[in-house]
Amino acid sequence: MDRTKQIEQSIIKKYRKNIWRKFVKGVQTYDLIQPGDKIAVCISGGKDSMLMAKLLQELKRHGKFDFGLVFLSMDPGYNEKNRERIEENAKILGIPLERFESDIFQVVTHIEKSPCYLCARMRRGFLYAKAKELGCNKIALGHHFDDVIETILMGMFYGSQIQTMMPKLHSTNFEGMELIRPMYLIEEKDIIQWMTYNNLKFIQCACRFTEDMEERGEVEHTSKREEMKNLLKYLETMNPNVKKNVFKSVENVNLATIIAYSDEVGKHHFLDTYNQEGE
């Protein structure tokens, strides 16, 4: 059996419970894929997007209905070493990449305030545009369960709001396009175990901005997401179910106990209807 087949088999057999079943559950629970969809699978070159590509390949191969896949790899300005690693891993995994280039890293390198936020927004815009050009109606991103939990906590601690990284979204700038997150229920530790078991080595951030700072010895801070990871690790020593409980909390919101909330109509405060209660 060749290496690609062994890797595919590990998803279906060894990691069936923690990866494959959670992937299928996420796709079904949130109705992420319909017959006739053409999905641009966005490949950054990291472990998450590469595993997502394999999962979607397996679903297409063994699923109950047909849909199309395009494996879209945007080069925002990677160095040669990272480009080669992405191409090498795609070959090992049997992923036919559709590559295109942009100058995002060159642009954000000169931005002092929130370069990571701008980079993420620009990446998504380029991916949507290219996906639409190729006739796709959806883009798939490799965010996983831990990303969802960390986003909820960052919103609370640093954004003063309760919000969730949604499993799917309609694009506001590209009509008819939708974003889906097929890895929504898969935990990062299981992705790492799958990667280690198969002796795979993927690129990390690969950001030129971070690389330049590291060369100057200026990277001493911890990102807000890394802070949340460390906090969750600490909380799990006292309650191993803490991440699941955070996730459930945004599924079990009781508006009668919320001081204020916003929807498409506007902001609502509990005092708006407080005096009407009991009348």
C-alpha positions in Angstrom: 0.0 0.0 0.0 1.4 3.4 -1.0 1.8 6.2 1.5 -1.3 8.2 0.3 -3.5 5.2 0.8 -2.1 4.6 4.3 -2.8 8.2 5.3 -6.4 8.0 3.9 -6.9 4.7 5.7 -5.8 6.2 9.0 -8.6 8.8 8.7 -11.3 6.2 8.2 -10.0 3.5 10.6 -7.5 4.6 13.3 -9.1 8.1 13.7 -12.6 7.2 12.8 -14.1 8.2 16.1 -12.2 11.4 16.8 -11.8 12.8 13.3 -14.0 11.1 10.6 -17.2 10.8 12.6 -16.9 14.3 14.0 -16.3 15.6 10.5 -19.4 13.8 9.1 -21.4 15.0 12.1 -20.5 18.6 11.5 -21.3 18.4 7.8 -24.7 16.8 8.6 -25.6 18.9 11.7 -25.0 22.2 10.0 -26.1 21.2 6.5 -22.7 22.3 5.0 -22.8 20.5 1.7 -25.6 19.9 -0.8 -25.7 17.9 -4.1 -24.2 19.9 -7.0 -22.1 22.2 -4.8 -18.7 23.2 -6.1 -16.5 23.9 -3.2 -13.1 25.7 -3.2 -11.1 24.0 -0.5 -8.8 26.7 0.8 -5.3 25.2 1.3 -3.0 27.4 3.5 -0.4 24.6 3.8 -0.9 24.0 7.5 -2.1 20.8 9.2 -5.8 21.9 9.4 -6.4 22.8 5.8 -4.5 19.7 4.5 -6.6 17.3 6.7 -9.7 19.1 5.6 -8.8 18.5 2.0 -8.4 14.7 2.7 -11.7 14.6 4.6 -13.6 16.2 1.8 -11.9 13.9 -0.8 -13.1 10.9 1.3 -16.6 12.3 1.6 -16.8 12.8 -2.1 -15.5 9.3 -2.7 -17.8 7.5 -0.2 -20.7 10.0 0.2 -24.3 9.5 -0.9 -24.4 12.4 -3.4 -22.0 14.2 -5.8 -20.4 17.5 -5.4 -17.3 19.2 -6.8 -14.0 20.1 -5.2 -11.3 22.6 -6.2 -8.2 22.6 -4.0 -7.3 26.3 -4.0 -3.8 27.3 -2.8 -3.1 31.0 -2.7 0.5 32.1 -2.4 0.5 35.4 -0.5 4.2 35.7 -0.6 5.7 32.5 0.9 9.4 32.0 0.9 10.7 29.3 -1.4 11.1 26.7 1.4 7.4 27.0 2.4 6.2 26.8 -1.2 8.2 23.6 -1.7 6.8 22.1 1.6 3.2 22.8 0.5 3.7 21.3 -2.9 5.6 18.3 -1.5 2.8 17.6 1.1 0.1 18.0 -1.5 1.9 15.3 -3.6 2.2 13.0 -0.6 -1.5 13.4 0.2 -2.7 13.2 -3.3 -4.2 16.7 -3.4 -4.3 18.4 -6.8 -3.6 22.0 -6.0 -5.0 24.9 -8.0 -2.3 27.6 -7.2 -2.5 31.3 -7.7 -0.4 34.2 -6.4 -1.1 37.5 -4.5 1.1 40.2 -2.9 -0.7 40.2 0.5 2.5 39.7 2.6 4.2 42.5 0.8 1.2 44.8 1.6 0.7 44.0 5.3 4.4 44.1 6.1 4.1 47.9 6.0 1.1 48.0 8.3 1.9 48.6 11.9 -1.6 48.3 13.4 -3.4 44.9 13.3 -1.5 43.4 10.3 -2.8 39.9 11.1 -6.4 41.1 10.9 -5.8 42.9 7.6 -4.0 39.8 6.3 -6.9 37.5 7.1 -9.4 39.8 5.6 -7.4 40.2 2.4 -6.8 36.5 2.1 -10.5 35.7 2.4 -11.3 38.4 -0.3 -8.8 36.9 -2.7 -10.0 33.4 -2.1 -13.7 34.3 -2.6 -12.8 36.1 -5.8 -10.8 33.2 -7.3 -13.3 30.6 -6.1 -16.1 32.5 -7.9 -14.0 32.9 -11.0 -13.6 29.1 -11.0 -17.4 28.6 -10.8 -17.5 27.6 -7.1 -20.4 28.5 -4.8 -18.6 27.8 -1.5 -15.2 28.2 0.1 -14.2 25.8 2.9 -11.9 26.9 5.7 -10.0 24.6 8.1 -11.1 26.1 11.4 -11.5 23.5 14.1 -13.3 23.1 17.5 -10.5 24.8 19.4 -10.6 27.8 17.1 -14.3 28.1 17.9 -13.8 28.0 21.6 -10.9 30.4 21.6 -12.9 32.9 19.4 -15.8 32.8 21.9 -13.4 33.6 24.8 -11.5 36.3 22.9 -14.8 38.0 22.1 -15.7 38.0 25.8 -12.4 39.0 27.3 -11.2 41.5 24.6 -14.2 42.4 22.5 -16.8 42.8 25.3 -19.3 40.7 23.4 -20.6 37.2 23.1 -20.2 35.9 19.6 -19.4 32.6 17.9 -17.3 31.5 14.9 -20.2 30.2 12.9 -20.1 26.8 11.0 -21.3 28.6 7.8 -21.9 32.1 6.6 -23.3 33.8 3.5 -20.8 36.2 2.0 -21.8 39.8 2.2 -19.5 40.9 -0.6 -19.7 38.0 -3.1 -23.3 37.3 -4.0 -24.2 33.6 -4.1 -21.1 32.6 -2.2 -21.0 30.8 1.1 -18.2 30.0 3.6 -18.3 26.6 5.4 -16.1 25.1 8.2 -16.2 21.3 7.8 -13.7 20.8 10.7 -16.0 22.6 13.2 -16.3 19.7 15.6 -12.8 18.3 15.4 -10.4 19.0 18.3 -6.9 20.2 17.5 -5.2 17.6 19.6 -6.7 14.9 17.3 -5.4 16.7 14.2 -1.9 16.8 15.8 -2.1 13.1 16.6 -3.1 12.2 13.0 -0.3 14.4 11.7 2.3 12.8 14.0 1.1 9.2 13.4 1.5 9.7 9.6 4.9 11.5 10.1 3.7 14.6 8.3 5.3 18.0 8.6 3.3 21.0 7.6 4.2 24.8 7.5 3.2 26.9 10.5 2.1 30.6 10.1 4.7 31.3 7.3 4.0 35.0 7.7 6.7 37.3 6.3 5.8 39.9 8.9 6.5 37.4 11.8 9.6 36.1 10.1 11.0 39.7 9.8 10.3 40.4 13.5 11.9 37.1 14.5 15.0 38.0 12.6 15.2 41.3 14.5 14.5 39.5 17.8 11.3 41.5 18.3 8.8 38.6 18.8 8.4 38.5 22.6 4.7 38.8 23.0 2.0 36.1 23.1 -1.0 36.4 20.8 -4.5 36.7 22.2 -5.3 33.3 20.7 -2.3 31.7 22.4 -3.4 33.3 25.7 -6.8 31.5 25.3 -5.1 28.2 24.5 -3.0 28.5 27.7 -6.0 29.5 29.7 -8.0 26.5 28.5 -5.2 24.1 29.2 -5.1 25.4 32.8 -8.9 25.2 33.2 -8.9 21.7 31.8 -6.7 20.6 34.8 -9.7 21.4 37.0 -12.5 20.5 34.5 -11.7 18.3 31.5 -15.1 19.2 29.9 -14.5 23.0 30.0 -14.2 23.4 26.2 -17.4 21.4 25.6 -19.2 23.5 28.2 -18.1 26.7 26.6 -19.4 25.4 23.2 -22.7 24.3 24.8 -23.2 27.7 26.4 -23.6 29.4 23.1 -26.2 26.8 22.1 -28.2 27.2 25.3 -28.6 31.0 25.5 -31.7 32.1 27.5 -32.6 35.6 26.4 -34.7 36.1 29.5 -31.5 36.1 31.5 -29.6 38.5 29.2 -29.3 42.2 30.1 -29.1 43.2 26.4 -28.7 41.6 23.0 -28.6 42.7 19.3 -30.2 41.3 16.2 -31.0 42.5 12.7 -33.6 44.9 14.1 -31.3 46.6 16.6 -30.4 46.4 20.3 -32.8 45.2 22.9 -32.5 45.8 26.6 -34.3 43.8 29.3 -35.8 47.0 30.7 -37.7 47.5 27.4 -40.2 44.9 28.4 -39.5 44.6 32.1 -42.6 46.5 33.3 -44.9 44.6 30.9 -44.1 41.3 32.7 -47.0 40.1 34.9 -49.5 42.4 33.4 
